[in-house]
Amino acid sequence: MAVTDTLAGSDVAGTADEPTAPRGKRRFVASPAAWLVWGVVVFFFVNLAALVGSVLVNSFARQWFGTWLPNGWTTKWYSQAWDSFGLLHVIVVTLQVSGLVVGISLLIGVPASFVLARRSFPGKSLVFFAFLLPIMMPPITYGIPLATVLYKYELAGTMTGVVLANLVPSVPFVILTMTPFVEQVDRRIEDAARMCGAGLTATFTRILAPLLLPGILAAGILVLVRTVAMFELTFLTAGPDSQTLVVALYYSMSAAGIRAQQSVDAMAVIYTSMMLVLLVIALRFVNPTQLVARVKEEQ
Amino acid sequence: MSVSTPVGSAVPEHEGAGGWRHRLAERGIDRQLWLLAPAVVFVVLLFLYPFFYGLQLSFQPNEGGPFSDYDRFFSDAYQRDTIGTTLKLSLPAALFNVLAAVPLAYRMRGRFRGKRLVTTVLVVPITLGTVLTAEGLLNYLGPAGWFNRILMDLHLVHEPVTLIHNYWGVFFSLVITGFPFAFLLILSYLSGIDPSLERAAATMGAGWWQRFRRITLPLLTPGLATTFCLTFVLAFSVFPSAILVGNPAGSTRVISIAAYQAAYEQYDYPYASAIAMVMGLVELAVIALVLLWRTTLFKGSTGGKG
């Protein structure tokens, strides 16, 4: 038991079993299980890197048939993708849609999460269940009836329709993400504000909103990432002028043969770099491991 | 306005007119609940209404009695088998993602240098999205891709292995998008388990396997069930990758393809709604089974709960 996992650092086993090893100088001995786990991780990452790399290489390739590397490099696929897919328009639409979705879902979701976190009222579990359902159902299941309804009211194919469809999973997502943040805020602060004569609006805008700002940012950025990546709902409701980047990418890919594959790859690289920027911003505000259970890291 | 006085400490200002309001407030209903109204209206209008609209549409087929669209789906083997195809893809993929994430998360639950970096790198696949993953799989695992070249240069195989445009292509795509998600969730459940419990077990002489098997795993299992449900939902609704890297006419013709074709290629909305309802029902049945099993597990305050 003393030979267990020290590669993983300050493990539970480490504190219990190695009084001799001084802190900071760890034995680089790991059990076979540890090596196996890390080996699998490295294997996963090598393949993943190769997968992304092959797209990246192909997007800069002049020609690439049956060799290790292409026989020349060029950036023309990027300019070609930019022009022939009208990428500027697509990116503007993507940003508009996701910006609207983030704004509206925060406006609707944050007050609701406040009530759900603080209050108990008859039928609360029913309301909570109704908010949980859109997250638990596959998007296609409610996407097709939703698209049918949107067609009935002539909203499908427009940007309004795309925004409405994307709000369906976003609002519950904001509510679920925000609830632990609301629970963290000390109730007595609100009570004190009320005693000092602040009404509901003043309590909300001047006391709660500043305290909840980290949570609001986290929820907003996560919704942004999700909306940019959301394929199914946008695909079902978008028209030619309201496509987001993922959907345009899908269409260009499934119509293979018409476009050079490198051009599609260039577009995919643009999409990924956009997502990567969003992710890096997101990780500045959110610790991804604390989304479910907010627990103090052990000192 | 001095609304929403905390329950119990409220002093009725006016008898009579304000009395009913006060009585409601004692049951937890007061004006603060209006904050919930936009969200409720939203869910009713954009989720429940379309859902029930689709439900009643599925009972009004273009021809035949109220159940003829369901009958059509279940009597046509080509359509009926999509349920099996979807489950055959999504159940193993979700199970694999959860089971592979447990040892990794267990190893990473403590604090060590570079943890933040490793977690960040593990989250990156989430940003790839299904379409880029599909494109990458086509390039990398294709007959002339790097993967097959390595295998052939190492003389492990003589002909390129077919890994795309079949079951495995979709499976890999589900693992790439689902695994980081499962890992993050499990890691956060694991860090919710009190480490002193394991330390206590260690002082009583339990080895790492005993500690994992008797302490951590029972506390983690409810979280695992939740994680399984969420990854299963992701895998069950597989759509773009089943078309792009799969074999959408054969071995990976999942139920969402059937629903999509009915709606957007045949313009038969009642039939499409019927398929969508079947799809939702099958998925909810699996989730209900898992959650039912979860209720039999330990639910304590030591963390790891859903």
Interface residues (C-beta under 8 A of the other chain):
Chain A: M1 T4 D5 A8 G9 S10 D11 V12 A13 G14 T15 A16 D17 A33 A34 V37 W38 V40 V41 F44 F45 N47 L48 A50 L51 V52 S54 V55 N58 F65 G66 W68 L107 I108 G109 P111 A112 F114 V115 L116 R119 S120 F121 P122 V127 A130 F131 L133 P134 I135 M136 M137 P138 P139 I140 T141 Y142 I144 P145 L146 A147 T148 V149 L164 A165 L167 V168 V171 P172 I175 D191 R194 G199 L200 V225 A229 F231 E232 F235 L236 V246 L249 Y250 M253 S254 V264 D265 A268 Y271 T272 M275 L276 L278 L279 L283 P288 T289 Q290 L291 V292 A293 V295 E297 E298
Chain B: M1 S2 V3 S4 P6 R27 G28 I29 R31 Q32 L33 L35 L36 P38 A39 V40 F42 V43 V44 L46 F47 L48 Y49 P50 F51 Y53 G54 L55 L57 A100 P103 L104 R107 M108 G110 R111 F112 R113 T119 T120 V121 V123 V124 P125 I126 T127 L128 G129 T130 V131 L132 T133 A134 E135 G136 L137 N139 Y140 A144 G145 W146 F147 R149 I176 F179 L184 L185 L187 S188 Y189 S191 G192 P195 E198 R199 A202 T203 G207 W208 R211 G223 C229 V233 F236 S237 F239 P240 I243 L244 S256 A259 Y260 A263 Y264 Y269 A272 S273 A276 M277 M279 G280 E283 L284 I287 G303
